[in-house]
């Protein structure tokens, strides 16, 4: 799947997939929202609104209220690629979120996920 295809996906569909992945491993939608808030600055009400609209995944990240400075501390592999080595800025933001949700689903403590 090319980057453009990923960028054009509806956030509402991606959000549901992220929540489902976490819930299958015993985590909650509230925890997913906390992770997304930490990374992007979107609060729960904004996520609720965006999950019902047809905003693209690209626009979700481009319009993020406040990308967390500490996101650069996120390291590791997602889809066979090290997130810290991704050169395309938007794809790196997307993979940061993927990595955080992977950590959540693996049972990591929230303090560790949020790089506290």
Backbone as JSON Lines, residues from 0, in Angstrom:
{"i":0,"aa":"X","n":[0.85,-1.18,0.0],"ca":[0.0,0.0,0.0],"c":[0.89,1.24,0.0]}
{"i":1,"aa":"X","n":[0.7,2.13,-0.94],"ca":[1.51,3.34,-1.04],"c":[1.13,4.35,0.02]}
{"i":2,"aa":"X","n":[2.04,5.28,0.26],"ca":[1.8,6.3,1.27],"c":[0.54,7.1,0.98]}
{"i":3,"aa":"X","n":[0.31,7.46,-0.27],"ca":[-0.86,8.27,-0.62],"c":[-2.15,7.56,-0.23]}
{"i":4,"aa":"X","n":[-2.19,6.27,-0.41],"ca":[-3.37,5.49,-0.06],"c":[-3.62,5.55,1.46]}
{"i":5,"aa":"X","n":[-2.55,5.46,2.21],"ca":[-2.65,5.54,3.67],"c":[-3.1,6.94,4.08]}
{"i":6,"aa":"X","n":[-2.52,7.96,3.48],"ca":[-2.86,9.34,3.81],"c":[-4.33,9.65,3.55]}
{"i":7,"aa":"X","n":[-4.9,9.02,2.54],"ca":[-6.29,9.3,2.15],"c":[-7.32,8.46,2.9]}
{"i":8,"aa":"X","n":[-6.86,7.54,3.71],"ca":[-7.79,6.74,4.5],"c":[-8.56,7.65,5.44]}
{"i":9,"aa":"X","n":[-9.8,7.29,5.72],"ca":[-10.58,8.08,6.66],"c":[-10.1,7.8,8.08]}
{"i":10,"aa":"X","n":[-9.91,8.88,8.84],"ca":[-9.46,8.72,10.22],"c":[-10.44,7.86,11.0]}
{"i":11,"aa":"X","n":[-11.72,8.0,10.77],"ca":[-12.72,7.23,11.52],"c":[-12.48,5.72,11.4]}
{"i":12,"aa":"X","n":[-12.09,5.27,10.22],"ca":[-11.82,3.84,10.01],"c":[-10.53,3.42,10.72]}
{"i":13,"aa":"X","n":[-9.5,4.24,10.61],"ca":[-8.23,3.93,11.27],"c":[-8.41,3.93,12.78]}
{"i":14,"aa":"X","n":[-9.13,4.92,13.28],"ca":[-9.38,5.03,14.73],"c":[-10.06,3.76,15.24]}
{"i":15,"aa":"X","n":[-11.07,3.29,14.52],"ca":[-11.77,2.08,14.95],"c":[-10.81,0.88,14.97]}
{"i":16,"aa":"X","n":[-9.92,0.8,13.98],"ca":[-8.94,-0.29,13.95],"c":[-7.98,-0.21,15.13]}
{"i":17,"aa":"X","n":[-7.55,1.0,15.47],"ca":[-6.63,1.18,16.6],"c":[-7.31,0.77,17.91]}
{"i":18,"aa":"X","n":[-8.55,1.2,18.08],"ca":[-9.29,0.85,19.3],"c":[-9.52,-0.66,19.36]}
{"i":19,"aa":"X","n":[-9.92,-1.25,18.25],"ca":[-10.15,-2.71,18.23],"c":[-8.88,-3.48,18.58]}
{"i":20,"aa":"X","n":[-7.75,-3.05,18.04],"ca":[-6.48,-3.72,18.33],"c":[-6.19,-3.69,19.83]}
{"i":21,"aa":"X","n":[-6.38,-2.54,20.44],"ca":[-6.13,-2.4,21.87],"c":[-7.12,-3.21,22.7]}
{"i":22,"aa":"X","n":[-8.39,-3.14,22.33],"ca":[-9.42,-3.84,23.1],"c":[-9.26,-5.36,23.03]}
{"i":23,"aa":"X","n":[-8.79,-5.87,21.91],"ca":[-8.56,-7.32,21.79],"c":[-7.5,-7.79,22.78]}
{"i":24,"aa":"X","n":[-6.63,-6.89,23.2],"ca":[-5.57,-7.23,24.14],"c":[-5.89,-6.76,25.56]}
{"i":25,"aa":"X","n":[-7.16,-6.41,25.8],"ca":[-7.58,-6.05,27.15],"c":[-7.38,-4.59,27.53]}
{"i":26,"aa":"X","n":[-7.03,-3.76,26.58],"ca":[-6.88,-2.33,26.84],"c":[-8.18,-1.63,26.48]}
{"i":27,"aa":"X","n":[-8.28,-0.33,26.74],"ca":[-9.54,0.38,26.57],"c":[-9.45,1.5,25.53]}
{"i":28,"aa":"X","n":[-10.63,1.93,25.08],"ca":[-10.69,3.07,24.17],"c":[-10.15,4.31,24.87]}
{"i":29,"aa":"X","n":[-10.4,4.43,26.15],"ca":[-9.9,5.57,26.92],"c":[-8.37,5.61,26.88]}
{"i":30,"aa":"X","n":[-7.72,4.45,26.97],"ca":[-6.27,4.4,26.9],"c":[-5.78,4.78,25.5]}
{"i":31,"aa":"X","n":[-6.48,4.32,24.47],"ca":[-6.12,4.71,23.1],"c":[-6.24,6.23,22.96]}
{"i":32,"aa":"X","n":[-7.34,6.78,23.48],"ca":[-7.53,8.24,23.41],"c":[-6.42,8.99,24.15]}
{"i":33,"aa":"X","n":[-5.99,8.44,25.28],"ca":[-4.91,9.07,26.05],"c":[-3.61,9.07,25.24]}
{"i":34,"aa":"X","n":[-3.33,7.97,24.58],"ca":[-2.13,7.88,23.73],"c":[-2.21,8.88,22.59]}
{"i":35,"aa":"X","n":[-3.37,8.94,21.93],"ca":[-3.53,9.87,20.81],"c":[-3.44,11.31,21.3]}
{"i":36,"aa":"X","n":[-4.02,11.59,22.45],"ca":[-3.93,12.94,23.02],"c":[-2.48,13.31,23.29]}
{"i":37,"aa":"X","n":[-1.73,12.38,23.89],"ca":[-0.32,12.65,24.19],"c":[0.45,12.97,22.92]}
{"i":38,"aa":"X","n":[0.2,12.2,21.87],"ca":[0.95,12.37,20.62],"c":[0.53,13.61,19.84]}
{"i":39,"aa":"X","n":[-0.77,13.87,19.76],"ca":[-1.28,14.89,18.85],"c":[-1.87,16.13,19.49]}
{"i":40,"aa":"X","n":[-2.3,16.01,20.73],"ca":[-2.96,17.13,21.4],"c":[-4.47,17.13,21.27]}
{"i":41,"aa":"X","n":[-5.04,16.22,20.47],"ca":[-6.49,16.14,20.36],"c":[-7.07,15.64,21.68]}
{"i":42,"aa":"X","n":[-8.12,16.32,22.18],"ca":[-8.76,15.84,23.4],"c":[-9.87,14.86,23.05]}
{"i":43,"aa":"X","n":[-10.48,14.3,24.06],"ca":[-11.49,13.25,23.87],"c":[-12.67,13.75,23.03]}
{"i":44,"aa":"X","n":[-13.14,14.96,23.29],"ca":[-14.28,15.5,22.53],"c":[-13.91,15.68,21.05]}
{"i":45,"aa":"X","n":[-12.71,16.14,20.8],"ca":[-12.25,16.31,19.41],"c":[-12.14,14.96,18.71]}
{"i":46,"aa":"X","n":[-11.62,13.96,19.41],"ca":[-11.51,12.62,18.83],"c":[-12.89,12.06,18.51]}
{"i":47,"aa":"X","n":[-13.82,12.28,19.4],"ca":[-15.2,11.83,19.18],"c":[-15.78,12.47,17.93]}
{"i":48,"aa":"X","n":[-15.58,13.78,17.79],"ca":[-16.08,14.5,16.62],"c":[-15.39,14.01,15.34]}
{"i":49,"aa":"X","n":[-14.06,13.9,15.38],"ca":[-13.31,13.48,14.2],"c":[-13.63,12.05,13.79]}
{"i":50,"aa":"X","n":[-13.94,11.21,14.76],"ca":[-14.24,9.81,14.44],"c":[-15.6,9.67,13.77]}
{"i":51,"aa":"X","n":[-16.38,10.75,13.77],"ca":[-17.69,10.72,13.11],"c":[-17.69,11.51,11.8]}
{"i":52,"aa":"X","n":[-16.6,12.2,11.51],"ca":[-16.49,12.98,10.28],"c":[-15.64,12.23,9.27]}
{"i":53,"aa":"X","n":[-15.54,12.78,8.08],"ca":[-14.76,12.11,7.03],"c":[-13.43,12.81,6.78]}
{"i":54,"aa":"X","n":[-12.71,13.09,7.85],"ca":[-11.38,13.68,7.74],"c":[-10.39,12.58,7.34]}
{"i":55,"aa":"X","n":[-9.43,12.93,6.5],"ca":[-8.43,11.94,6.1],"c":[-7.4,11.79,7.22]}
{"i":56,"aa":"X","n":[-6.69,10.69,7.16],"ca":[-5.63,10.44,8.13],"c":[-4.55,11.51,8.0]}
{"i":57,"aa":"X","n":[-4.28,11.93,6.78],"ca":[-3.31,13.01,6.54],"c":[-3.76,14.28,7.24]}
{"i":58,"aa":"X","n":[-5.0,14.69,7.03],"ca":[-5.49,15.93,7.64],"c":[-5.54,15.82,9.16]}
{"i":59,"aa":"X","n":[-5.81,14.61,9.65],"ca":[-5.8,14.4,11.1],"c":[-4.45,14.81,11.68]}
{"i":60,"aa":"X","n":[-3.37,14.39,11.06],"ca":[-2.04,14.73,11.57],"c":[-1.64,16.16,11.23]}
{"i":61,"aa":"X","n":[-1.97,16.63,10.02],"ca":[-1.59,17.98,9.63],"c":[-2.29,19.04,10.48]}
{"i":62,"aa":"X","n":[-3.48,18.72,10.99],"ca":[-4.24,19.66,11.8],"c":[-4.14,19.38,13.3]}
{"i":63,"aa":"X","n":[-3.24,18.51,13.69],"ca":[-3.09,18.17,15.11],"c":[-2.82,19.44,15.93]}
{"i":64,"aa":"X","n":[-3.53,19.59,17.03],"ca":[-3.37,20.8,17.84],"c":[-1.95,21.02,18.35]}
{"i":65,"aa":"X","n":[-1.3,19.94,18.8],"ca":[0.05,20.1,19.37],"c":[0.77,18.76,19.38]}
{"i":66,"aa":"X","n":[1.63,18.57,18.39],"ca":[2.42,17.34,18.36],"c":[3.43,17.37,19.52]}
{"i":67,"aa":"X","n":[3.47,16.31,20.26],"ca":[4.32,16.23,21.45],"c":[5.8,16.21,21.06]}
{"i":68,"aa":"X","n":[6.57,17.08,21.7],"ca":[8.02,17.15,21.43],"c":[8.69,15.81,21.72]}
{"i":69,"aa":"X","n":[8.21,15.1,22.71],"ca":[8.83,13.85,23.13],"c":[8.54,12.68,22.2]}
{"i":70,"aa":"X","n":[7.77,12.91,21.14],"ca":[7.5,11.83,20.19],"c":[8.78,11.35,19.53]}
{"i":71,"aa":"X","n":[9.79,12.2,19.5],"ca":[11.08,11.82,18.91],"c":[11.78,10.74,19.74]}
{"i":72,"aa":"X","n":[11.29,10.52,20.96],"ca":[11.86,9.46,21.82],"c":[11.32,8.08,21.45]}
{"i":73,"aa":"X","n":[10.31,8.04,20.58],"ca":[9.72,6.77,20.17],"c":[10.68,6.07,19.22]}
{"i":74,"aa":"X","n":[11.08,4.89,19.6],"ca":[12.03,4.09,18.81],"c":[11.44,2.71,18.62]}
{"i":75,"aa":"X","n":[11.9,2.03,17.6],"ca":[11.49,0.66,17.4],"c":[11.01,0.4,15.99]}
{"i":76,"aa":"X","n":[10.52,-0.82,15.79],"ca":[10.13,-1.27,14.46],"c":[8.62,-1.39,14.35]}
{"i":77,"aa":"X","n":[8.09,-0.86,13.25],"ca":[6.68,-1.01,12.9],"c":[6.64,-1.38,11.44]}
{"i":78,"aa":"X","n":[5.93,-2.43,11.13],"ca":[5.82,-2.9,9.73],"c":[7.2,-3.12,9.11]}
{"i":79,"aa":"X","n":[8.14,-3.6,9.91],"ca":[9.47,-3.91,9.42],"c":[10.39,-2.72,9.21]}
{"i":80,"aa":"X","n":[9.97,-1.55,9.65],"ca":[10.76,-0.33,9.45],"c":[10.97,0.35,10.8]}
{"i":81,"aa":"X","n":[12.2,0.8,11.03],"ca":[12.49,1.54,12.27],"c":[11.87,2.93,12.17]}
{"i":82,"aa":"X","n":[11.01,3.28,13.13],"ca":[10.29,4.55,13.07],"c":[11.23,5.75,13.1]}
{"i":83,"aa":"X","n":[12.33,5.61,13.8],"ca":[13.26,6.74,13.9],"c":[14.02,7.0,12.59]}
{"i":84,"aa":"X","n":[13.97,6.04,11.66],"ca":[14.67,6.19,10.38],"c":[13.76,6.59,9.22]}
{"i":85,"aa":"X","n":[12.47,6.75,9.48],"ca":[11.54,7.12,8.41],"c":[11.79,8.57,8.03]}
{"i":86,"aa":"X","n":[12.02,8.8,6.75],"ca":[12.36,10.15,6.28],"c":[11.15,10.99,5.93]}
{"i":87,"aa":"X","n":[10.06,10.4,5.51],"ca":[8.84,11.12,5.17],"c":[8.16,11.56,6.48]}
{"i":88,"aa":"X","n":[8.1,12.87,6.76],"ca":[7.59,13.36,8.05],"c":[6.18,12.88,8.4]}
{"i":89,"aa":"X","n":[5.27,12.92,7.45],"ca":[3.9,12.49,7.75],"c":[3.84,11.0,8.04]}
{"i":90,"aa":"X","n":[4.55,10.21,7.27],"ca":[4.57,8.77,7.52],"c":[5.2,8.47,8.87]}
{"i":91,"aa":"X","n":[6.19,9.23,9.25],"ca":[6.81,9.03,10.56],"c":[5.79,9.29,11.68]}
{"i":92,"aa":"X","n":[4.99,10.35,11.54],"ca":[3.96,10.63,12.55],"c":[2.96,9.48,12.63]}
{"i":93,"aa":"X","n":[2.56,8.97,11.5],"ca":[1.62,7.84,11.46],"c":[2.23,6.62,12.14]}
{"i":94,"aa":"X","n":[3.48,6.34,11.85],"ca":[4.15,5.17,12.44],"c":[4.42,5.36,13.93]}
{"i":95,"aa":"X","n":[4.61,6.61,14.37],"ca":[4.73,6.85,15.81],"c":[3.45,6.37,16.5]}
{"i":96,"aa":"X","n":[2.31,6.74,15.95],"ca":[1.06,6.31,16.55],"c":[0.92,4.79,16.5]}
{"i":97,"aa":"X","n":[1.27,4.19,15.37],"ca":[1.23,2.73,15.27],"c":[2.08,2.09,16.36]}
{"i":98,"aa":"X","n":[3.27,2.61,16.57],"ca":[4.2,2.05,17.57],"c":[3.62,2.18,18.97]}
{"i":99,"aa":"X","n":[3.03,3.34,19.27],"ca":[2.44,3.53,20.6],"c":[1.28,2.56,20.84]}
{"i":100,"aa":"X","n":[0.45,2.36,19.83],"ca":[-0.67,1.43,19.96],"c":[-0.16,-0.01,20.08]}
{"i":101,"aa":"X","n":[0.9,-0.34,19.36],"ca":[1.53,-1.66,19.52],"c":[1.98,-1.87,20.96]}
{"i":102,"aa":"X","n":[2.63,-0.86,21.53],"ca":[3.1,-0.96,22.91],"c":[1.92,-1.11,23.87]}
{"i":103,"aa":"X","n":[0.86,-0.37,23.63],"ca":[-0.34,-0.47,24.46],"c":[-0.89,-1.89,24.4]}
{"i":104,"aa":"X","n":[-1.03,-2.41,23.19],"ca":[-1.58,-3.76,23.0],"c":[-0.68,-4.84,23.61]}
{"i":105,"aa":"X","n":[0.61,-4.57,23.69],"ca":[1.53,-5.54,24.29],"c":[1.53,-5.49,25.81]}
{"i":106,"aa":"X","n":[0.75,-4.57,26.38],"ca":[0.62,-4.51,27.83],"c":[1.6,-3.6,28.54]}
{"i":107,"aa":"X","n":[2.29,-2.77,27.79],"ca":[3.23,-1.83,28.42],"c":[2.49,-0.89,29.36]}
{"i":108,"aa":"X","n":[3.18,-0.44,30.39],"ca":[2.62,0.53,31.31],"c":[2.45,1.88,30.61]}
{"i":109,"aa":"X","n":[1.4,2.59,30.95],"ca":[1.11,3.86,30.31],"c":[2.27,4.87,30.49]}
{"i":110,"aa":"X","n":[2.9,4.88,31.63],"ca":[4.04,5.79,31.85],"c":[5.16,5.53,30.86]}
{"i":111,"aa":"X","n":[5.4,4.27,30.56],"ca":[6.45,3.93,29.59],"c":[6.01,4.32,28.18]}
{"i":112,"aa":"X","n":[4.77,4.04,27.84],"ca":[4.26,4.39,26.5],"c":[4.35,5.88,26.26]}
{"i":113,"aa":"X","n":[4.0,6.67,27.28],"ca":[3.98,8.13,27.14],"c":[5.33,8.77,27.45]}
{"i":114,"aa":"X","n":[6.35,7.94,27.52],"ca":[7.74,8.41,27.67],"c":[7.9,9.35,28.86]}
{"i":115,"aa":"X","n":[7.34,8.92,30.01],"ca":[7.44,9.73,31.24],"c":[8.6,9.26,32.08]}
